[in-house]
Amino acid sequence: MAIGLGVVLVVAGAVLMWAIELNIEFIDDFTLGLILLLAGIGAIVISLIINAQRSRSKTTHVEERRHDRN
């Protein structure tokens, strides 16, 4: 899910940086696009790190058998 959010943030940041011109008084649209782009890249990297750690962990199943000696 974080990879999808990261892709959305990267796309939104790229659109704000290069495709459209917004006239927001208190923030520059290039700066806002850069912030969204970096946040998206960070979300993708963190998601890939977490998924890599999750796939490296191993689960072992121990089965105990009892023998009745009658």
C-alpha positions in Angstrom: 0.0 0.0 0.0 2.9 2.4 0.7 4.3 1.8 -2.7 1.0 3.0 -4.3 0.9 6.0 -2.0 4.5 6.8 -3.0 3.8 6.6 -6.7 0.8 8.9 -6.2 2.9 11.4 -4.3 5.7 11.2 -7.0 3.2 11.8 -9.8 1.5 14.7 -8.0 4.9 16.3 -7.2 6.0 15.9 -10.8 2.8 17.5 -12.1 3.1 20.4 -9.7 6.8 20.9 -10.6 6.6 20.7 -14.4 3.1 20.5 -15.8 0.8 23.2 -14.2 1.2 26.6 -12.7 -0.8 27.3 -9.5 -0.9 30.7 -8.0 -0.9 29.9 -4.3 0.2 33.0 -2.3 2.0 31.4 0.6 4.0 28.6 -1.2 5.7 28.2 -4.5 4.2 25.4 -6.6 7.7 24.1 -7.6 8.6 23.9 -3.9 5.4 22.0 -3.1 6.0 19.7 -6.0 9.5 19.0 -4.8 8.3 18.2 -1.3 5.7 15.8 -2.6 8.2 14.2 -5.0 10.7 13.6 -2.2 8.0 12.3 0.2 6.9 9.9 -2.5 10.4 8.6 -3.1 10.9 8.3 0.6 7.6 6.3 1.0 8.7 3.9 -1.8 12.2 3.4 -0.4 10.8 2.7 3.1 8.2 0.3 1.8 10.8 -1.6 -0.2 13.1 -1.9 2.8 10.2 -3.1 5.0 9.1 -5.7 2.4 12.7 -6.9 2.0 13.0 -7.5 5.7 9.7 -9.2 5.8 10.7 -11.6 3.0 14.1 -12.5 4.7 12.5 -13.6 7.9 12.0 -17.4 8.2 9.2 -19.2 10.0 10.0 -22.6 11.3 7.4 -25.2 12.2 8.2 -27.6 14.9 6.1 -30.7 15.2 6.4 -32.8 18.4 5.6 -36.4 18.2 5.0 -38.5 21.3 5.4 -42.3 21.3 3.3 -44.3 23.6 5.2 -47.3 25.0 2.6 -49.8 26.2 
